Amino acid sequence: MVKWSDFERAAIQDIFSKINYDVVGSAALSRCLIVYPWTQRYFGSFGNLYNAAAITSNPKVAAHGKVIMAGLEKALKNMDDIKTTYKDLSVLHSEKLQVDPDNFNLLGDCLTIVVAGQLGAAFTPEVQGAFQKFLAVVVASLRKQYH
């Protein structure tokens, strides 16, 4: 079980209260697909992902960005037991979708960049540390089924 300090809980809650889920989810997934083009192999049904403009304007990418943010909100609401909360997602991604688990880290890095851009100076090193701890727990929970 992860131990969260009062500051970490407050910082993570504050981040999610300030960001626009639709914008952040789409931007983070788009960034991941552009910067790490090999991640596109999991999105073959999304149609045109041939260049950055196609990716950022793709409605299926935007829709899946919302799904990702909804998943993160679920983790936010269950911070004391994210592994159990993500059990089914872990099984889905490992057994059915067969996603390379390293891609979760790549997406987390892209999400951090997008959140930092949205929050600006409010995204202090301490706040970033809390956010990255949260993402590390999410990633570990998604990877659980792989072990």
C-alpha positions in Angstrom: 0.0 0.0 0.0 1.2 3.5 -0.9 1.6 6.1 1.8 0.4 9.5 0.7 1.3 12.6 2.6 -1.4 15.3 3.2 0.6 17.5 0.7 0.6 14.8 -2.0 -3.1 14.2 -1.7 -3.9 17.9 -1.8 -1.5 18.5 -4.7 -2.9 15.7 -6.8 -6.5 16.7 -6.1 -5.6 20.3 -7.0 -4.1 19.3 -10.3 -7.1 17.4 -11.4 -9.4 20.2 -10.3 -7.5 22.7 -12.5 -7.0 20.8 -15.7 -9.4 20.5 -18.6 -9.7 16.7 -19.1 -10.7 16.9 -22.7 -7.7 19.0 -23.7 -5.2 17.3 -21.5 -6.2 13.7 -22.4 -6.1 14.4 -26.1 -2.9 16.4 -26.0 -1.1 13.8 -23.9 -2.1 10.9 -26.1 -1.4 12.9 -29.3 2.1 13.8 -27.9 2.7 10.1 -27.1 1.7 8.9 -30.6 3.8 11.6 -32.3 7.0 11.4 -30.1 6.9 7.6 -29.8 5.4 6.6 -33.2 5.8 2.8 -32.4 2.9 3.3 -29.9 0.6 3.8 -32.9 0.5 0.1 -33.5 -2.2 -0.3 -30.8 -4.4 2.2 -32.5 -4.8 0.7 -35.9 -8.5 1.2 -35.9 -8.1 5.0 -35.4 -7.6 5.7 -39.1 -5.2 8.3 -40.2 -2.2 8.7 -37.9 0.3 9.5 -40.6 1.6 12.8 -39.2 1.3 15.2 -36.3 -1.6 17.1 -37.9 -3.6 14.0 -38.5 -3.0 12.7 -35.0 -3.9 15.9 -33.2 -7.1 16.3 -35.3 -8.2 12.7 -35.1 -11.5 12.4 -33.2 -10.7 8.9 -32.0 -7.5 10.0 -30.4 -9.4 12.8 -28.7 -12.1 10.4 -27.5 -9.5 7.9 -26.2 -7.8 10.8 -24.4 -11.0 11.3 -22.5 -11.1 7.6 -21.6 -7.6 7.9 -20.2 -8.5 10.8 -18.1 -11.6 9.0 -16.8 -9.4 6.2 -15.8 -7.1 8.5 -14.0 -10.0 10.1 -12.2 -11.0 6.6 -11.1 -7.5 6.2 -9.6 -7.8 9.7 -8.0 -11.0 8.6 -6.3 -9.4 5.4 -5.0 -5.9 6.5 -4.1 -5.7 4.1 -1.3 -6.3 1.1 -3.5 -5.4 1.9 -7.0 -4.1 -1.7 -7.7 -7.5 -3.2 -7.0 -9.3 -0.4 -8.9 -7.1 -1.1 -11.9 -7.2 -4.9 -11.8 -9.6 -5.2 -14.8 -7.7 -2.6 -16.8 -4.5 -4.4 -16.2 -6.0 -7.7 -17.4 -7.5 -5.9 -20.5 -4.2 -4.3 -21.4 -2.0 -7.3 -20.8 -4.1 -10.2 -22.1 -6.5 -8.8 -24.7 -4.7 -5.7 -26.0 -1.2 -7.0 -25.3 0.1 -3.5 -24.8 3.8 -3.2 -24.1 3.8 -2.1 -20.5 6.7 0.4 -21.1 4.2 2.5 -23.0 2.4 3.4 -19.8 5.5 5.2 -18.7 5.8 7.0 -22.0 2.2 8.2 -21.8 2.8 9.3 -18.2 5.8 11.4 -19.3 3.7 13.0 -22.0 0.9 13.6 -19.5 3.3 15.3 -17.1 4.5 17.6 -19.9 1.0 18.6 -20.9 -0.1 19.2 -17.3 3.0 21.3 -16.7 2.1 23.4 -19.7 -1.4 23.9 -18.4 -0.5 24.7 -14.9 2.6 26.8 -15.6 4.3 28.2 -12.5 1.8 26.3 -10.2 3.5 23.1 -11.3 6.3 23.4 -8.8 8.9 20.7 -8.3 7.1 19.6 -5.2 3.8 19.4 -7.0 5.5 17.6 -9.9 6.9 15.1 -7.5 3.5 14.3 -6.0 2.0 14.0 -9.5 4.8 11.7 -10.7 4.4 9.5 -7.6 0.7 9.2 -8.5 1.5 8.3 -12.1 4.1 5.7 -10.9 1.4 4.0 -8.7 -1.0 4.1 -11.7 1.6 2.6 -14.0 2.6 -0.1 -11.4 -1.1 -1.0 -11.1 -1.6 -1.3 -14.8 1.6 -3.5 -15.0 0.5 -5.7 -12.2 -1.1 -8.4 -14.5 2.1 -8.6 -16.5 4.1 -10.1 -13.6 
